[in-house]
């Protein structure tokens, strides 16, 4: 992102117009606007509040990262690239981008060079090249799946971060956010090879940090940080949302246990509710037309058996989730067989619900 302060202020102005428009939709006198005008103002206001507010928030993250680098906070290395080397890098970057299957470089490259040099500042959570700032959180988006130092081009060395955006959720239009891959490629100045190696080593290590409620330190010192892919068996202590081998989502032991507690509670509630319903309704449904405790089931024996079977499936679903939760709490791992079984029960119940309707 180039000039994040300008774009933050622009987004704030857009947000402000949305607040004014949304308020005007309600407070304008009837003589000043009809229903169509009020509806237009309200729709514009809501959209401006959402997009303007969200953009301003993310641009503020960029501004804070840029200001932190300017203050010298958590800087690993910095160097300057002269005009000739920068021109060679721009040409090389273009050639690399033309290769089949190449990923887009998120570096914002301006046409000219201010003065005779540009500065590269690499920090622990952000990198600035010229005026292009790139926030790289330790635990968040984008994830750095790989960091490399390329010295294969004579006289021109560059660092390349492979970035991964997990996706998830959907936009205002309802279109889902799919996973996306990109990269950040930037040049290394002559004489700064050792600094570049330090940067790559730091980012390739997974950037261990301080433990908090959501994540461990990620330095391999706590076995609860270890994530294991249930599809291919890949293991890592780094914070990764997906397996770099097969793309399946990863989950640390810490979060497997936490989800295990959630599964246990949900399964216990479902099993308890369905068990109670079955206990009180089974005598009625198994004896159609016979009054039991002042109530009788008016359906047929087949219908009663069907309803009990459905409730039994729901109870089985809850019991399986509860037992699987206990297993996750005890082991800190996931098992794809249990996941497939629970998913299969859910599909069966869904099909039955459609059939009955």
Buried (B, 14 or more C-beta within 10 A) or exposed (E): BBBBBEBBBBBBEBBBBBBBBBEBBEEBEEEEBEEEEBEBBBEBBBBBBEBBBEBBEBBBBBBBBBEBBEEEEEBBBBBBBEBEBBEBBBEBBEEBEEEEEEBEBBBBBEEEBEEEBBBBBBBBBBBBBBBBBBBBBBBEBBBBBBBBBBEEEEEBBBBBBBBBBBEEEEEEEEEEEEEBEBBBBBBBBEEBEEBBBBBBEBBBBBBBBEBEEEBBBBBBEBEBBBBBBBBEEBEBBBBBBBBBEEEBBBBBBBBBBBBBEEBBEBBBEBBEBBBEBBEEBBEBBBBBEEEBEEEEBEBEEEEBBBBBEBBBBBBBBBBBBBBBBBBBBEEBBBEEEBEEBBEEBEEBBEEBEEEEE
